Amino acid sequence: MLITGGRVLVGSGAYLEDGAVLIEGDSITAVGPRKEIEQQAGVNVPRFAFDGTVMPGLIDAHVHLAFDGGPDPVATLQNSTDEVLFEDMRRRAEQLLHSGVTTVRDLGDRGGLALRLAAEISDRRTPGPRIVSAGTPATTVGGHCHFLGGEVSGEAEIRNLVRRNLAAGAGVIKAMVTGGGLTKDGPKSHQSQFTAGELAALVDEAHKAGVPVAAHAHGADGIAAAVEAGVDTIEHCTWMTSDGLDFRPDVVQKIITQGIAVCPAVSPHWQMLPRFFGEERAAAMFDLVRRMADAGVRLMAGTDAGVQRAGFDGLVPALSFYSYLGLPNASIIDMATSDAATALGLGSVTGRIAPGYRADLLLVDGDPLAELDALKDVRAVFASGLRYEPNAAAE
Ligand SMILES: [Zn+2]
């Protein structure tokens, strides 16, 4: 299929005016000036003529398809059978796709359901974004998200859990390095869960298989421990302590030199956070994300979709947080496309419009480099070459 666009986003902040993208099956075969690509395509190729912006599909690097995004996601999960839950997960995947997301990283499900859904989508039996799934996240006994089934104690049990996830097809290994707010009966968000030896074993087991490790870490101590263990991404990274926040420039420097990406997993409703944390604390937390960005930490976009107040159409609203911090639109779009792809180990697969890449495309009206909100005007989405038109479907 030949897709023509008023402009095609071909690089970081770079448009090709009056461009075209040629796709064949699930891949991009050519991109360039419209006239040139039209000639190359020949007259018999089906066309999708569009005068807005053609850009890479978005990546949400932190979702939980198993949670419903309602007021009590844990209770809803616990009250759902696998069958009901799986049907809900299918619906959420489609919702993500319709909001322009063509790849997600699912950082913790129950019973391998996200892995099952990932296989359905890649076999083209169900519409949805590509899912990189962590399977069952590793946690301590009674620890953060223990109800997902990943309680382990000691290095041998940790290695076994990692191996089970890898055997089931996990594309990332998730470790709950600290507590979290979702688990009311678990450790507090700032408290560390694992020993240095346990974290090292987890990272070793994952890296032996060439699979990256995502560390959920709110606490400053947990962040430092995750960095020492050699994880690949840090989720949340809020620098919490028992009585405040503790931003550690020496640890930030290691995050940069070790090439660790940070996913702040900012809520689509981030403007409401001052109401929950208080004005002063929320401002201090926001400021630490800005300081990480200013220091040169590689940030990537993610929403924690599924937890309280985080629905499956929230990536673009969440991106407005980075505008508020003062980041340029080109950098924000990179965080949700090429930079996220690199951090997920998919840097040569998706996140860019170039020959050989998967045909993961988002077609929006308007000019998102000038006005980020243009990302909300979704006209069509191509996921591995399959076309979805959310607005056409609603009519
Ligand atoms: Zn999460």
Residues whose N, C-alpha, C, O or C-beta is under 5 A from the ligand:
A	BS01	ZN	D304
